[in-house]
Amino acid sequence: EKALLREFQRLDVYLNTPLPEEIDQDSVEDITVSKRKFLDGDHLTLADCNLLPKLHIIKIAAKKYRDFEIPADMTGVWRYLNNAYACDEFSHTCPADEEIEYTYASV
C-alpha cells in the first residue's frame, strides 16, 4: 500500500504542477496549481487512454478487496479521474464495477 500511495503522490504532484503553456509570462497572477483536465492539457491523448483505465481499475478493485481509497487530498488525481468520467469516450467504454470486481477477485 505504501508503494501505491507513493506513486499516487507522484502523479498528484505532476497533475497539480502547471504546464509551461498554462503560465503566462506577462501575467501578474502567479499560477501555482494546474487546472488542466488531462495529462498534457485539456484534451484526451494516447497517454490518458493508457493510464486512465488502469487508474479506474485500481480505484474499484483496491476499494473492494483492500479497503483502499485514493486519498481525498490528492486533488490532482481526483480532478483527472472526474474529468475522465465526464467524457463520454471514457465513461462509455469502462467496464461495469462488478465486472472489474469479478475479474480481480483472485488477485
CNS distance restraints for C-alpha pairs under 8 A (distance, minus, plus):
assign (resid   1 and name CA) (resid   5 and name CA) 6.15 0.50 0.50
assign (resid   2 and name CA) (resid   6 and name CA) 6.13 0.50 0.50
assign (resid   3 and name CA) (resid   7 and name CA) 6.32 0.50 0.50
assign (resid   4 and name CA) (resid   8 and name CA) 6.19 0.50 0.50
assign (resid   5 and name CA) (resid   9 and name CA) 6.05 0.50 0.50
assign (resid   6 and name CA) (resid  10 and name CA) 6.32 0.50 0.50
assign (resid   7 and name CA) (resid  11 and name CA) 6.25 0.50 0.50
assign (resid   8 and name CA) (resid  12 and name CA) 6.02 0.50 0.50
assign (resid   8 and name CA) (resid  70 and name CA) 7.88 0.50 0.50
assign (resid   8 and name CA) (resid  74 and name CA) 7.88 0.50 0.50
assign (resid   8 and name CA) (resid  77 and name CA) 7.52 0.50 0.50
assign (resid   9 and name CA) (resid  13 and name CA) 6.17 0.50 0.50
assign (resid   9 and name CA) (resid  74 and name CA) 7.18 0.50 0.50
assign (resid  10 and name CA) (resid  14 and name CA) 6.32 0.50 0.50
assign (resid  11 and name CA) (resid  15 and name CA) 6.12 0.50 0.50
assign (resid  11 and name CA) (resid  76 and name CA) 7.80 0.50 0.50
assign (resid  11 and name CA) (resid  77 and name CA) 6.90 0.50 0.50
assign (resid  12 and name CA) (resid  16 and name CA) 6.07 0.50 0.50
assign (resid  12 and name CA) (resid  74 and name CA) 5.83 0.50 0.50
assign (resid  12 and name CA) (resid  75 and name CA) 7.00 0.50 0.50
assign (resid  12 and name CA) (resid  76 and name CA) 4.86 0.50 0.50
assign (resid  12 and name CA) (resid  77 and name CA) 5.26 0.50 0.50
assign (resid  13 and name CA) (resid  17 and name CA) 6.07 0.50 0.50
assign (resid  13 and name CA) (resid  76 and name CA) 7.26 0.50 0.50
assign (resid  14 and name CA) (resid  76 and name CA) 8.00 0.50 0.50
assign (resid  15 and name CA) (resid  34 and name CA) 6.82 0.50 0.50
assign (resid  15 and name CA) (resid  36 and name CA) 7.83 0.50 0.50
assign (resid  15 and name CA) (resid  38 and name CA) 7.83 0.50 0.50
assign (resid  15 and name CA) (resid  39 and name CA) 6.64 0.50 0.50
assign (resid  15 and name CA) (resid  76 and name CA) 5.06 0.50 0.50
assign (resid  15 and name CA) (resid  77 and name CA) 6.87 0.50 0.50
assign (resid  15 and name CA) (resid  80 and name CA) 7.67 0.50 0.50
assign (resid  16 and name CA) (resid  33 and name CA) 5.11 0.50 0.50
assign (resid  16 and name CA) (resid  34 and name CA) 4.81 0.50 0.50
assign (resid  16 and name CA) (resid  35 and name CA) 7.47 0.50 0.50
assign (resid  16 and name CA) (resid  75 and name CA) 7.76 0.50 0.50
assign (resid  16 and name CA) (resid  76 and name CA) 5.23 0.50 0.50
assign (resid  17 and name CA) (resid  32 and name CA) 7.11 0.50 0.50
assign (resid  17 and name CA) (resid  33 and name CA) 5.67 0.50 0.50
assign (resid  17 and name CA) (resid  34 and name CA) 5.37 0.50 0.50
assign (resid  18 and name CA) (resid  22 and name CA) 5.89 0.50 0.50
assign (resid  18 and name CA) (resid  23 and name CA) 6.93 0.50 0.50
assign (resid  18 and name CA) (resid  31 and name CA) 7.17 0.50 0.50
assign (resid  18 and name CA) (resid  32 and name CA) 6.79 0.50 0.50
assign (resid  18 and name CA) (resid  33 and name CA) 5.80 0.50 0.50
assign (resid  18 and name CA) (resid  34 and name CA) 4.15 0.50 0.50
assign (resid  18 and name CA) (resid  35 and name CA) 7.48 0.50 0.50
assign (resid  18 and name CA) (resid  36 and name CA) 7.92 0.50 0.50
assign (resid  19 and name CA) (resid  23 and name CA) 6.99 0.50 0.50
assign (resid  19 and name CA) (resid  34 and name CA) 7.11 0.50 0.50
assign (resid  19 and name CA) (resid  40 and name CA) 7.82 0.50 0.50
assign (resid  19 and name CA) (resid  41 and name CA) 7.93 0.50 0.50
assign (resid  22 and name CA) (resid  31 and name CA) 7.88 0.50 0.50
assign (resid  22 and name CA) (resid  34 and name CA) 7.33 0.50 0.50
assign (resid  23 and name CA) (resid  30 and name CA) 7.93 0.50 0.50
assign (resid  23 and name CA) (resid  31 and name CA) 6.49 0.50 0.50
assign (resid  36 and name CA) (resid  40 and name CA) 7.72 0.50 0.50
assign (resid  36 and name CA) (resid  41 and name CA) 5.17 0.50 0.50
assign (resid  36 and name CA) (resid  42 and name CA) 5.41 0.50 0.50
assign (resid  37 and name CA) (resid  41 and name CA) 6.13 0.50 0.50
assign (resid  37 and name CA) (resid  42 and name CA) 4.77 0.50 0.50
assign (resid  37 and name CA) (resid  43 and name CA) 7.18 0.50 0.50
assign (resid  37 and name CA) (resid  79 and name CA) 6.93 0.50 0.50
assign (resid  37 and name CA) (resid  80 and name CA) 5.79 0.50 0.50
assign (resid  37 and name CA) (resid  83 and name CA) 5.88 0.50 0.50
assign (resid  38 and name CA) (resid  42 and name CA) 5.62 0.50 0.50
assign (resid  38 and name CA) (resid  43 and name CA) 6.43 0.50 0.50
assign (resid  38 and name CA) (resid  44 and name CA) 6.28 0.50 0.50
assign (resid  38 and name CA) (resid  48 and name CA) 6.87 0.50 0.50
assign (resid  38 and name CA) (resid  80 and name CA) 5.77 0.50 0.50
assign (resid  38 and name CA) (resid  83 and name CA) 7.51 0.50 0.50
assign (resid  38 and name CA) (resid  84 and name CA) 7.88 0.50 0.50
assign (resid  39 and name CA) (resid  44 and name CA) 7.95 0.50 0.50
assign (resid  39 and name CA) (resid  45 and name CA) 7.87 0.50 0.50
assign (resid  39 and name CA) (resid  47 and name CA) 7.40 0.50 0.50
assign (resid  39 and name CA) (resid  48 and name CA) 6.44 0.50 0.50
assign (resid  39 and name CA) (resid  80 and name CA) 7.90 0.50 0.50
assign (resid  40 and name CA) (resid  45 and name CA) 7.40 0.50 0.50
assign (resid  44 and name CA) (resid  48 and name CA) 5.89 0.50 0.50
assign (resid  44 and name CA) (resid  49 and name CA) 7.18 0.50 0.50
assign (resid  45 and name CA) (resid  49 and name CA) 6.42 0.50 0.50
assign (resid  46 and name CA) (resid  50 and name CA) 6.28 0.50 0.50
assign (resid  47 and name CA) (resid  51 and name CA) 6.24 0.50 0.50
assign (resid  48 and name CA) (resid  52 and name CA) 5.58 0.50 0.50
assign (resid  49 and name CA) (resid  53 and name CA) 6.96 0.50 0.50
assign (resid  50 and name CA) (resid  54 and name CA) 7.34 0.50 0.50
assign (resid  51 and name CA) (resid  55 and name CA) 6.32 0.50 0.50
assign (resid  52 and name CA) (resid  56 and name CA) 6.10 0.50 0.50
assign (resid  52 and name CA) (resid  81 and name CA) 7.28 0.50 0.50
assign (resid  52 and name CA) (resid  84 and name CA) 7.49 0.50 0.50
assign (resid  53 and name CA) (resid  57 and name CA) 6.19 0.50 0.50
assign (resid  53 and name CA) (resid  94 and name CA) 7.26 0.50 0.50
assign (resid  54 and name CA) (resid  58 and name CA) 6.18 0.50 0.50
assign (resid  55 and name CA) (resid  59 and name CA) 6.04 0.50 0.50
assign (resid  55 and name CA) (resid  81 and name CA) 7.95 0.50 0.50
assign (resid  56 and name CA) (resid  60 and name CA) 6.32 0.50 0.50
assign (resid  56 and name CA) (resid  81 and name CA) 7.75 0.50 0.50
assign (resid  57 and name CA) (resid  61 and name CA) 5.87 0.50 0.50
assign (resid  57 and name CA) (resid  62 and name CA) 8.00 0.50 0.50
assign (resid  57 and name CA) (resid 100 and name CA) 6.57 0.50 0.50
assign (resid  58 and name CA) (resid  62 and name CA) 5.41 0.50 0.50
assign (resid  58 and name CA) (resid  63 and name CA) 7.93 0.50 0.50
assign (resid  59 and name CA) (resid  63 and name CA) 6.19 0.50 0.50
assign (resid  59 and name CA) (resid  69 and name CA) 6.64 0.50 0.50
assign (resid  59 and name CA) (resid  70 and name CA) 6.90 0.50 0.50
assign (resid  60 and name CA) (resid  64 and name CA) 6.31 0.50 0.50
assign (resid  60 and name CA) (resid  97 and name CA) 6.47 0.50 0.50
assign (resid  60 and name CA) (resid 100 and name CA) 7.04 0.50 0.50
assign (resid  60 and name CA) (resid 101 and name CA) 7.08 0.50 0.50
assign (resid  61 and name CA) (resid  65 and name CA) 5.92 0.50 0.50
assign (resid  61 and name CA) (resid  66 and name CA) 7.67 0.50 0.50
assign (resid  61 and name CA) (resid 100 and name CA) 6.65 0.50 0.50
assign (resid  61 and name CA) (resid 101 and name CA) 5.71 0.50 0.50
assign (resid  61 and name CA) (resid 104 and name CA) 6.57 0.50 0.50
assign (resid  62 and name CA) (resid  66 and name CA) 5.00 0.50 0.50
assign (resid  62 and name CA) (resid  67 and name CA) 6.19 0.50 0.50
assign (resid  62 and name CA) (resid  68 and name CA) 5.20 0.50 0.50
assign (resid  62 and name CA) (resid  69 and name CA) 6.91 0.50 0.50
assign (resid  63 and name CA) (resid  67 and name CA) 4.45 0.50 0.50
assign (resid  63 and name CA) (resid  68 and name CA) 4.70 0.50 0.50
assign (resid  63 and name CA) (resid  69 and name CA) 5.55 0.50 0.50
assign (resid  64 and name CA) (resid  68 and name CA) 7.84 0.50 0.50
assign (resid  64 and name CA) (resid 101 and name CA) 7.02 0.50 0.50
assign (resid  65 and name CA) (resid 105 and name CA) 7.49 0.50 0.50
assign (resid  70 and name CA) (resid  74 and name CA) 7.32 0.50 0.50
assign (resid  72 and name CA) (resid  78 and name CA) 7.46 0.50 0.50
assign (resid  74 and name CA) (resid  78 and name CA) 6.37 0.50 0.50
assign (resid  75 and name CA) (resid  79 and name CA) 5.91 0.50 0.50
assign (resid  76 and name CA) (resid  80 and name CA) 6.09 0.50 0.50
assign (resid  77 and name CA) (resid  81 and name CA) 6.19 0.50 0.50
assign (resid  78 and name CA) (resid  82 and name CA) 5.92 0.50 0.50
assign (resid  79 and name CA) (resid  83 and name CA) 6.01 0.50 0.50
assign (resid  80 and name CA) (resid  84 and name CA) 6.27 0.50 0.50
assign (resid  81 and name CA) (resid  85 and name CA) 6.19 0.50 0.50
assign (resid  82 and name CA) (resid  86 and name CA) 6.22 0.50 0.50
assign (resid  83 and name CA) (resid  87 and name CA) 6.64 0.50 0.50
assign (resid  84 and name CA) (resid  90 and name CA) 6.00 0.50 0.50
assign (resid  84 and name CA) (resid  91 and name CA) 7.08 0.50 0.50
assign (resid  85 and name CA) (resid  90 and name CA) 6.29 0.50 0.50
assign (resid  85 and name CA) (resid  91 and name CA) 5.07 0.50 0.50
assign (resid  86 and name CA) (resid  90 and name CA) 7.89 0.50 0.50
assign (resid  86 and name CA) (resid  91 and name CA) 6.95 0.50 0.50
assign (resid  87 and name CA) (resid  91 and name CA) 6.08 0.50 0.50
assign (resid  88 and name CA) (resid  92 and name CA) 5.43 0.50 0.50
assign (resid  89 and name CA) (resid  93 and name CA) 6.59 0.50 0.50
assign (resid  90 and name CA) (resid  94 and name CA) 6.38 0.50 0.50
assign (resid  95 and name CA) (resid  99 and name CA) 6.21 0.50 0.50
assign (resid  95 and name CA) (resid 100 and name CA) 6.76 0.50 0.50
assign (resid  96 and name CA) (resid 100 and name CA) 6.65 0.50 0.50
assign (resid  97 and name CA) (resid 101 and name CA) 6.20 0.50 0.50
assign (resid  98 and name CA) (resid 102 and name CA) 6.06 0.50 0.50
assign (resid  99 and name CA) (resid 103 and name CA) 6.07 0.50 0.50
assign (resid 100 and name CA) (resid 104 and name CA) 6.15 0.50 0.50
assign (resid 101 and name CA) (resid 105 and name CA) 5.84 0.50 0.50
